[in-house]
């Protein structure tokens, strides 16, 4: 990988791009109800596990380089997946393979483009611990290389449950980064014409990988285990991919029996679907005012989870067009949770360095203490892991992952026994042109999904930062949140005693578990932390 001078700006643009897509599902196309053609997902070829050593190992695999150890009781293996995929665009009635295929697509055209990508599979060592749930994430490619946003926020929950996690490389730029990171290991990877012009194949690949685990035949790394549910999840740019998969390709790419590939979806950190052909033709996107920007009816449930950053940065009439009503209808099960206090890039698990720092150090093959400064206003301008300026905690420690954990738990209940997830209010956006929100006297957002962190606050949670120094990473600053802890005097004014504070936190944590916005183990962690705190 070459120097990452433009990584921050590219990440900001790709993470939060607002593109518009739709498929010919009932009520979606502007001409009225239509039904898309359903296609059985082709099978794929799987090679692996690919042997690893200390000198030849998978990028961002646990236990190598700066990455944390594999969780106790789990193992991780890398596989190569090969198949063929199409490039799509919109038509008046839905989605079709691009017709005519432009010359810019290359000699292979728009149909049945060959690919070989990689996937990392994390699973319990003891097969008896397997929960039956597989979570699949198209790795986030916004920095030009793979980032496992979903796993890195929710891995403690997945491990407690015994879930299997599958992450796979989802864009050409990330394929190129892998080839440069470990040329011999990844020489077999291909992506259509080996060009970013073919990035639209990512949606067929997602369906094919999902079907691999859902059908769980002899080619599957989990063959012999009982798979009950397969979910697709993503955050930020890959959250847009997961949104698109649910909104568009859930109706097209189907199992041989006609059923959906994915049993449910958890897109996060996104304000809508992505362009389905990544600019290859103008028909890859819909105009900003098109109502099809919001999630359309489908037969697999969706729980969309957003941070406050998305509302602050993109809180205008066009960007907020993704907002829609929740629904329990059988063909349109949908929830939207907007989490007040949470930020797009955060330190959910209280670790240092965080995901973005570890992965950057690994791809650049530099020590963590050599990481360049970001240039954000509330971070010290120094090399190494990110540290806030005096009086500020940076990145934002709000545990957005706790809400993500609940989304996976609630999605399972919705499928297993029909229990609908709770509904949350929307964050109160004051000025849709400026993207500002209503805030309380402490500066925390009003509305949205509420937790003790904003209802019984000990700090002000800021979902975004500004640029103080123009650096190669400063484009990340608007996505990085920070917190400003309250003074001792303010804490005393809010709670007369530590016991009062702890009682309030405990009551709200228990209520969130009862409602379904947190799982019990995460709530217990919050209560333990409150008990150990020096508040007031």
N, C-alpha and C positions, 0 to 999 in steps of 0.2 A: 504494500500500500504506500502511495506517495504521501507527502506531507499533507496534514489535514487543515490547510489554511482556510478553506471555505466550509468546513464541516458544520459550524454553528448556523451560518446563514442558510445552508442547504437544509439542515434539519428543521429549522423554523418554517421554511416554505413548504416542505414536504409533510411535516407532521400535521399541520393545521390547514392544508389546502382544502378548499370547499369546492368539490366537484359534484355533479348531479347525474344520477343514473336511474334506470328503471327497466323493468321487464314486463312482458305482456301478461301480467297476472290480473285477476278480476278487479276492475275499478282503477287500474293504474294508468293504462294508456289513455291519451287525451281523447281518442275516438270512442271511448266507452269500454265496457268489459270485454276483454279478450283472453284467450288461454294460450300460453306459450307451448311450443312443442317440447315434449319431455324426452330426454335422451339418456339411455343407460350409460353410466360412467364406465369408460374403458378400464381394463385392469392394467396394473403397472408391474414392472420388474424391480425386484429388490435385491441388492447386494449387501452383504455384511453379516455380522458386525465387522466394521473395518478395524483391523488391529491398530493399537495405539502404543506409543512408547514415550519416554521423557523427551525425546528429540523429534517425535512425529506424532502430534496429537490434534484432536479436533479443536477448532476455534470456539471459544467460550464454553468448552466442556468443563464441568466441575472437577476440581482436583489438579488442574494444570495451570501453569503460569500464575497470574494474579487472582485467578478465580477461587472461590471458597471450596472447601472439601465437599465431596458427594455426601448428602445427608445420610445419617446413620440408617441402615436397613434398606438403602436404595443403591441401584447401580445405573450407570449411564453408558449407552453405546451409540455409535454413529453408523448410519446406513446410507447407501446411495439408492435413489429412486429414479427410475427411467420410464418414460412414456411419451405420448404425443398429445398436443393441446392446440386449441384454436384461438384466433384473435377475433374479438367481437366488436360490434357497434350497435347503436340504436336504429330502429326503423320506426315507422309510424305506429306499428302495432306491438312493438316490444324490442327484443334483441335478436340479432342474427350474426352469423359469421360475416365478416366484412366483405361487401360486394359493391363495386368491383374491388379487388385487392390492389392497393396502390403499388406502384413500382418501388416506392421507398421501403416497402416491407421486405424486399429482397427476393432472390430466386425461389426460396422455399414457399413463398406465398403466405396465405393466411390460414390454411388448414393443415392440421396434423403436423405441427412443428415438433421436431424431436427435442427432448430435454433430458438431462440427468442432473438432479439436484441432490442435496444432502438433507438428512434429518437426524436430530438427536432424540433418543428415546430414554426417558428417565422412568424407572419402574421399581416396585418393591422387589428385593431379592427373594423373599419368600412369596411364592405365588398365592398362598392362602391369604395374604394381606391385601391383595388386589380388590379394590372397591367395586370394580366393574365399570368405572368411569374413565374415559380417555379425554384429555383436554389437548387440543391441537392449536398451535399458534403459528401463523406465518411470521417468521422473525421480522422484527422492525428493521427496515433498511434505510431509515432517514439519514443516518450519518455516513452511509456508504458501505456499511458492514452490519452484520447481524447483531441485534440486541434482543434479549429475551425478556421483554417488559412484563409479560404475564407471569412467567415462572418467578422472576426475581421479586415480584411483589407478594405472591401468594404461595410460595413453595412450602412454608411451614404448614399451611392448611392442607395442601395436596398430600404432603407426607403423612400428616395425622390421619387423613382419610384413607390413604392407600391408593390414591389416584395415579394413573399413568399420565405423564406429560410428554408431548411430542412437539418439537419445534423444527421448522424447516426453512431453508433459504428461499426467499420469495421474489427476488428481483435480480436482474443482470448485474448491476453494480456490486451487489453483495457477492455474487458468484465470482466476479473479477477480484474482489478483495480476498476471497478464500484462495484463489489461485496464486495470488501474490504472497499470501501469508504462508502457505505450505504448498509450493508448486507440484511436488511429486505426489503428495496425497490427493490433491484436488484436480489433477490433470484431466480426469475423466469427466468432470462437470461440463455440461453444455447447456445452452439456452437459445433454442431456435437458431437464428443466424449468428448467435453469439453477439447480440447487440441489444441495447436498451429499447430499440424500436419494437422488440417482441415482448415487452413486459406485460402486455395484456394476457399472456398465457397463464399468468399466476392464478387466475380464478378456476380454470379447468384443473390445474395442478392441485389446488386446494381440495376440489371435489374428489379427485382421484386418490389423494392421500387419505381423505376422510373415509372413502369407501374401502380402502385397504384395511383400515382398522375396524370399520363397522361390520364388514362381512367376515373379517378375521380368518381368512382361509390360509392355506399352507404358506403363502408368500408373506404373511403378516409376521412381524417380530413378536406378536402376542399370541400366535396360533396355539391353541390348546387352552387358553384362558377364556373365561366367559365375559364377553364385553356386553354391557347393558346399555350404556349411553356414550355417545361421542359428541363432544361439544367443540365448537370453534370459538376462539377468543383472541382478541388483539387489543392493543392500546396504542394511541396516537396514529401514525400512518397505517400500521397493521390493524388498528381498530377500524380505520376506514375500509380496509380489505374485508374484515369480518362483517362490517355493516353491509358492504356490497354483496358479499356471499349470501347473506340472509335476504336482502332486498331484491336481488336479481337472480343469482344462480341457484338458489334453493329451489326455484320453480323449474329450472332447466335440467341441471345435472342430477339425475335420480338413480336409485338403486335398481337392479334388474326387476324387482317386484313393484316398481313404481313409487316406492317410499322415499322419503328424504334422506340424503347422505348424513346430514348433521341433525341430531335430535334437538339441538338448541344452540343459541349464540349469545356471547357476552362481548359485544363491542364496547370499547371504552376510549375516552380521550379524543372523541371525534364528533364533528358536527354534521356528519352525513357521509354518503358513499363516495368512493373515488371514481375518477375517470376510468372507464372500462377498457380503453385501448391506449391510455397514457399519451394522448395527443397524436396518434398515428393518423386518425381522421377526425374531422370536427364532430362526427356523430358519436364520439366516445363520451361526450358530456351533454348535459341538459342545461338550458338557460337558467340563470339564478332564480327567477321567479316561478319556476315550474313546481307545482305542488308535489311532484314525484321525488323531490329531495328528501322528504320524510319517509320513514319506514312504511312499506306497503304490506298488505295482508300476505300471510304465508302460513304453512302448516307446521312450522317449528317455532317454538317460543323464543323471544328475544328479551334480554334484560340489558339495557344500555346504561353504562355508568360513566359519568363525566365529572371532571374536576371543576373547580371554580375558574381556573385559567381559561377554559374554553369560552365561558360566558363573558369574561372580562376582555379577552383579546378579540373575540369575534361576535360581540354582542350588538350586531346591527340587524336590521330587518331581514337582510338576505341570509346571513349566517344562522340566525335563529329560526330559519324556516324549517330546520330539521325537527323542531319541537312539535309534538303531537300529543293527543290524549292517550292515556293508558287504556288497555283493553284486555278483557278476559275472553273475548270471542274465540271459539275453537280455531278458526282460520286466521286469527289476528292477535294472538297472545303477545302482549308488549308492555314493558315497563321502561320508564326513563327516570334514573336517579341522578340528580345534580348535587354534588357534595360540597356544601359550604365549608371553606377553610382549606380544602385540598388544592394542590397545585400539580401541574402537568409533570414536572420533574421534581421529585421529592426524595426524602430519606425515610421511607415508611418503616423500615426495620431497624433504624438506629445504627446502621453500619457505616464504616469508613474504610476504604473508599466505597462509594455507591456504584451501581451498575455501570452508568455511563463512563465513569472514570476508569474502572477496571478494564472495560472493553476497549477503550481508547488506548490505554497503556499496552494491552495485549496486541492489538493490531499494529501499533507502531513499534512494538518490541522495545519499549523503554521502561525503566523502573517507575514505580508510582510517584516517587519524589521528584521525577523529572517532568511530570505532567505540566503543561503550560497553564498560566492563569487564564481565567475566563474573561476578566474585565468587567464583571458585574458590580453594580454600585454597592451592594451589601456583602460582597466577598472581598477578602484581603487579596491584594494584587501580589500574589506570590506563587511560585511553582509548588507542585505537589497536590495532595487531596484538597478539595474545597473547604475553606474555613470562613465563617462569617466574621464581619468586622465586630468590634467591641459592642456588646449589648444586643447582638443579633445571632440567632441560630439559623444557619444557612448550609445546605438546603432545608426547605420546609420539612419538619418531622411529622406533619399530620399523617396518620396512618390510613391513607386511602385504601390500602390493601385489605383492611378489615371489611370495608364495604364490598370489595371485590369478592372476598371469601363468601360473604353472605349471598352474593348473586349466584355463585356456583351452587351453594347449598339450596337456595330457593328454586333455582332452575330444576334441580333434581326432584324436589318435592312437587313442583308443578307437573312434571311428567309422571311421577310415580303414583301420586294419590290425588292429583288435581287441586292441591292447595295453592291458591294464587298468592304471589308475593305481595308485600305491602306497597302502597302508593306513597310517593313523596311529593311534596310541593316543589315548584320550580324556584330557582334562585331569583330574587327580585332584581331584575334589570331596570335601572332608572332611565337611562338614555340609550336607546337602541342605536343611535348614531355614534355615540362616544364609547359605548361598551362599558358603561359604569353601572355599579350596582348599589342598591340601598344598603347602608351599613349602620350598625348599632353604635353606641357611644364609645365602644372600644375599637372600632374600625373593622369589626368582623361582619361578613356578609349576612344579610337577612334572607330568610326563605331557604329553599333547598332541603336536602336531607340533613337533619340536625343530629349532632352528637354532643357529648359532654365537653368536647374541646372548644366548641363555640357557644354552647349554652351555659357552661360553668367554666368560663375561660380563665386561663392563667397567662395568656399571651394574645397578641394580635397576629392573625394569620394572613400574610400577604401572598396572593397566588401568582405574582409575577414580579420581575425585577427590571431595572433599567440598566443601560450601558454606561459605564464610567470610562472605560478604556476600550478603544477599538482594536480587538484582537481576532484571531482566527476562530475563537470560541464564543465571542461576545454575542453572536446571533442566538445563542442558547438562553441568554439572560431573560427575555420575556417569558420563557417557559419555566424558569427556576423560581420557586417561591422561597420565602424566608419567614421567620417569626421574630417578633419583638416581645420578650418576656415582660410581664408587668413588674413594677417596682414592689418592694416589700410593703410599702404603705398601701398601695392599691389592693394587694392581696388581702391584707388585714381588713380593709374596708368592705370587701366582698364577702368574706367569711370570718366570723368571730373566732372560730377555732378549727383546728385540723379535723376534728371529728365531724363538724358540720360539713366541711368540704367533702370529706370522704363519703359521708352519707348521701350527699346530693349526687356525686359521681356514681355511686353504687346503684341508686334508684334509677337513674337514666340508663345506665349500662344494662341493667336487668330488663328495662322496658324495651330497649332496642333489640335484645334477644327475643323477647316475647313477640315483638312485632315482626321480626325477621330481617332487620337491617344489619345485625351483627350475629355471629355465631358465639356460642357460650364460651369457648376457649379464648377467643379474642377479647371478649368482655372481661373475663377473669384476669387477663393480662393488664388491661386498663385499670381495673380496680387495684391490682397489686402495685402497679406503678403509682397510683394515687396514694395508696397507703404508705409507700416508701418515700413520697415526696415531702418537701419541707414547705407545704402550703397550709395555712398562710405563714 
